[in-house]
Amino acid sequence: TKFMEIKDPELRDTPINFISMHPSGRRLLVHGRNNSIFMFDLRVQRVMQKYFGAENLKEKICSTITPCGS
């Protein structure tokens, strides 16, 4: 089992709604409660993509990666 701490100032003090690992094991999808979605590259420990616009104030929403990786 490996443990890694990834620090990103935009996610600091933001509760996490959902985390999903890419099938390759090299990327991590993080969905924050502030309606932001981040794709982290675990090899370089940096954000590779940010997604905004998934705003929902009434329901808890989650993001996921399909088994094929898309």
N, C-alpha and C positions, 0 to 999 in steps of 0.2 A: 504494500500500500504506500502510495506517495502522497505527500501533503505539500501544497504550494500556496503561498499567500500572494495574492495579486492586489495591488493598491492602485486605485484610480480616484482622483479627486472628485469626479462627477458622481461617483457612487458612495462617497463617504457619508455615513449616517443615513443611508437610504435602505429601508427594509427591502429584502429580496422576495419577490413573489414566486419565481421559478428559475431553476437552473437545469440546463440540458447539455449533455456531452455529445459532440459530433461523433459519428461512427468511426472516424479516423483516429479519435482520441487526441487530436492536436488542437481542437477548438472547443470553446465553451460558450454557450449562449446564456446570458444572464438577463432576466426580466425584472426590473426594479419596480417598486410600488409607485414611483414617480412617473410611471408610464414610459420609461425609457428601456430600450433593448440594446444590449451590447454584445458583440461577438469578440471574444478574446482569443488571441493566438497564444497558446500555452508554451510554445517553443521560445518565443521572445518576450513573453509576459507583457504584452501590450494589447490595447484595443485596436482591432483591425477594421471594425465597422460599427457605426452607431445607427440605430433605427428609431425614429420618432414618429408620433402620430397615432399610436395605439392607445388613445385616451378613453378611459371608462371610469367614471366616478362612482358607479353603483355596484358593479359586479367585479369579482376578482377574475382577472384574465391571465392566461398563461401563454407562453410561446414554446414551440418545440421544433425539433429537427426531424425530418422524415428518415427512415432507415437507409434510404439511398444517399442521404447527405444534403438534400436540397432544402 
